[in-house]
Amino acid sequence: MKQTTETRKIVRRWRLCACMLLMAGGLLSAARAPANEPATAGELKGVDQDVQALKKQLIDLNRDLFRLEEELLYPASTQVAVFLSVDVGTFFALDSVTLKLDDKEVTNYLYTEREVKALHRGGVQKLYLGNLKAGEHEIVATFVGKGPHERDYRRGTTIKFEKTLGAKYVELRISDREASLQPEFVVRQWE
Amino acid sequence: MQRRNYYARARARAILETLAIFVAVAAGVLAWPLVSRAAPANGSAAPDFALKSTDGQNLRLSEYRGDIVVLTFWASWCGPCRETLAQLNQLPAGDAGPVVLGVNVEGDAGRAASVVASLGLDYPTLVDTRQAVGRLYDVERLPLTLLLDRDGVVQATWSAKEQPGESLARRIEELNP
C-alpha cells in the first residue's frame, strides 16, 4: 500500500516536471519574440493560440501520465475495482461502507452529505482499486446508515468471484425495493 | 612488481568500497520515504480524511478547500488542549474567520461531547474513533494545531504547550486577501 503511494508520488513528480518543462518551453518561445515593438492584434491572436495549444498539450500529457500510472500500478491481469452507485435510495440514507477483501479490511468510507447527494444525482464512486492474483476471492461489503423510519440500518453483502486474466469490475448498487419498502443491495460483476 | 600489484589491488578495493558506500547512501535516501512517517510539514498538503462529528454529521477535510482551516487535535485529559480549544472558540466566525475543526483523538464520542458542552464550543468536533487520523498526522504531543490555507496546504503548526494565540490571528490575517 505504501509502495503504491510512493509510486504514485514518483509519477506525480514526473508529471509536474513534464508540466514545468512544457511551461518553460512556452515561456522561452514567448521570450524569443521582440519585446520593444508593440504587439499587433494578429500577433496577440497568435500568442493566444499558442497558449491554447500549450494548454491542450498539458491536458493530453496529464491524461497519458494518468493512464500510465494506472497501468503501472494496476495491470489488467491483476486489477480489481469496486464501484458504488445509488439508484433512487429513498429507503436508505448512506452513512458508511466497509469493504473486506478475503477477510482483510481494504476500505472504510464515510460519506458526507455532499457525497451522498452526488451519488443520488447518478454519480458512481470508485470505492476500491487494487490487485489480486487469479483464483477465487470474496468481498464482504457492509453498508451502514439509516433505514426506513429513521432506524439504524446495517447490512452486509457477500460476493464470491473468480479472478481471471482480465480486469475485474464489481458494482455495488443501492436501490429501493418498492414491494417491501426496504432498501436493496445489488451486486453486478463485469470482466 | 609485487608492490605494484599490491597498490593496484588496494586502489581497486578503495574504488569498490567508495562505490558500495555511495550505493548504500543512495538506497537509504530512496528508501527513507517508505520507512519514515512524519507529521505534515509546513508547506505540504494536509492529508485528507473524513470523520463523524459529535452531532452525528460526517465531515471531510477536502470539502473545505477554498476556506482557511484551523485543525486542532486534542484529548479530554490534556490540560493545555482545553486552553487551545477555548482560544479557537474566540476566533471570528463567518466569512472573516477561518473554519475551525477540532479532532478528538481518544475516540470516545461521549467524552468529547461533554468537553464540547462544558467549554461551549461553537465549531464542529470530530471523533477519531479508530485513531487513524491521529496516525495520519503523526500526533505525538497534544494539543496539535495546524493552520491550512485555502489550498489545504499547512502554513503553520503549534504543538504541546505552544499556544497559537496571537500568532495564529496574525497568520490568518496574512492569508486573508
Interface residues (C-beta under 8 A of the other chain):
Chain A: K2 Q3 E6 K9 D95 S96 N108 Y109 L110 Y111 T112 E113 R114 E115
Chain B: P33 L34 A50 L51 K52 Q57 N58 L59 R60 E63 R130
